Amino acid sequence: MANVFARIGDWVNERTPGLAPMYRKHMTEYYAPKNFNLWYYFGSLAMLVLVNQIVTGIFLTMNYDPSASGAFDSVQYIMRDVEWGWLIRYMHTTGASLFFVVVFLHMFRGIMYGSFKKPRELVWLLGMLIFLALMAEAFMGYVLPWGNMSFWGAKVIVSLFGTIPKIGPALQEWIMGDFLPADATLNRFFALHVIALPIVLLLLVVLHLAALHEVGSNNPDGVEIKKGPKGNRWDALKPADGIPFHPYYTVKDLVGVGFFLLIAAFIIFFAPTFGGWFLEHDNSIAANNLVTPAQIKPVWYFTAFYAIVRMVPSAFGTAVWGVLGMFGSIALLFALPWIDVGPVKSIRYRGTGYKVALTIFVIAFFCLMALGMDLTDEYFPRIFGAGIDITLWDNVFGRIMTVAYFGFFVFLWLYTHLGWEKTKPVPDRVTTHD
Amino acid sequence: MTKPTLLTMSRLLMKRLLPAFVLAVGLLVAGQPAARAEGEGQLMASGANVRDQASLQRGARLFFNYCVGCHSLKYMRYSRIADDLGLTEQQVMQDLNFTGAKFQEPVISHMPPEDATKWFGKAPPDLSLEVSAKGADWVYTYLNTFYLDPKSPIGWNNTTLPNAAMPFPLWELQGEQVAVTKPGSDAVEKLDLAHPGKLTPAQYQQATRDLVNFLTYVSEPAAMQRHRYGVWVLLFLALFTMLAYLLKKEYWKDVH
């Protein structure tokens, strides 16, 4: 039997001699730093979720009807009459939310350990493009079940483009193919969601990994292992602090996968709506352009960005500033490698100012999220008394947090360009591993 | 360089994962009232539990006796109800199906929507997803807060959904509640049971609990399967994770 496999292997190698070297380059001879910690699970988990979304998505597509008259019913058909349809759908909906959880953590890891810095700027830019494509993918997928919040959410998000002076209203109609989100909108969102954007996402993921494997992975110490001493047990010319990705990190990531699947399975089987955060109550009502939900708000992973739209006031007769603020909040992340030019990568050896700023940035992000979720409307009166002017409180709170969000980038630019940062000495070799 | 011990693993967990988990649970708990606070005032706890099959059966009987005259469950088939509630085809067709539908057909009310719109001003909504949309507590509270209101065209009103177009079909069970208003205002302070019905207040609450329980099941019949398989999936994954961890430990022995 082993002989048969060897012969098949030889047969393939003779015809595609590049295949085995490629496998070695990316797996058994890709030397990753040996000190990856918990934060380094989220990249492989994001890939796992991507595969989950594609596989479950294929099966959902078999029974979903992308028409305004049939979409809502077809989702209930999947939930009730399709064998295991409920499981496939819950895997897809839970996967969508967990995708953002792992991607947010993955991005935060990159910021915290300076993984976006030279020579990994391209890895970061490709990653940011993935994030952008993912947001578009998630938004269109969210519209497909054609619940009432899908409908009104789509209307609000598309109306953001309507704030652009002069071309806005026409652009809005062009996006929807109608004056309201309608059959044409659903059809094109379906096409983009199941074909166009997944292809873009997959291509970007391949490029993200290719770019990463060219420069090598960063690590919690922010030490370049390629610049350190050479020679490990497998190769005399490769970094001493590197270990082969396969089998070391494949088995390690397998543990991460196990933990992650435990959490995911708990949600799928015992709390698939996650208290109305992953699947919203208003989406159990079919889309209805005559009945507005009590509160229109985007699904949780967009709320921080949506809060920025709400907090930036209109000026000079246009509301486009809020939209610019939202896109700006993401554009600044793209520009991070040129904003934060501090020579030290990892937070472990950076100045106190950086640590404080990053903490404030994270707090601001969570506060904006809470604001976008309308949690503040509920908790401010409870904490500060029922008589307060809630709109005023929201605005003051939200604007402080918006300033804190943008302030992070301004501070980082000044802090690193003007040389204010007092860093600690960076070790020559990686310090820990588990 | 530290060895991979269970202690360091658990410390990592405590330090990193736990706060994230606490935050997630906090959001979940904090979010629930916001997502469901739609009615006026506080909601009563329905205590709905779709694992209580006897309650589901009683609830189904109530639904088909009192509700199906106006409300459909267009996504729910009679055959599925039989399967999930432990009833035979004969029991369902004799005791629950009064519309003459076939066993495999969904539960469709006989009331023509056009006529209903004429009679009530609004066609009675399909209740297949009512609990998913509003929450079990909301529906439970709604069924407990009807009161006589001479000002309403249908004679009934509801504190949970003021000026609801729905007459109160369960009045013979609960009896007739009347509103006690605050002096000098129209605001309802509390509801008093002016004329008791066939059931005692405790019995009526149990009856509405059963009914809400049935509607909770109808909103998501898959919940039955979720609960059945979920524990086994988690056990399998726990075993898988443990084996993966041991495998990792074995492989990483020689990394120094």
Interface residues (C-beta under 8 A of the other chain):
Chain A: K34 N37 L38 D73 Q76 M79 R80 W86 L87 Y90 R233 I243 P247 Y248 V251 K252 L254 V255 V257 G258 F259 L261 L262 A265 F266 I268 F269 F270 A271 P272 T273 F274 G275 G276 W277 E280 H281 D282 S284 I285 A294 M373 D374 L375 D377 E378 Y379 T432 H433 D434
Chain B: M1 T2 P4 T8 M9 L12 R16 L17 L27 L28 V29 A30 G31 Q32 P33 A34 A35 R36 A37 E38 Y75 M76 R77 R80 S128 L129 S132 A133 K134 G135 S219 E220 P221 A222 Q225 R226 H227 Y229 G230 V233 L234 L237 A238 F240 T241 M242 A244 Y245 L247 K248 Y251 W252 D254 V255
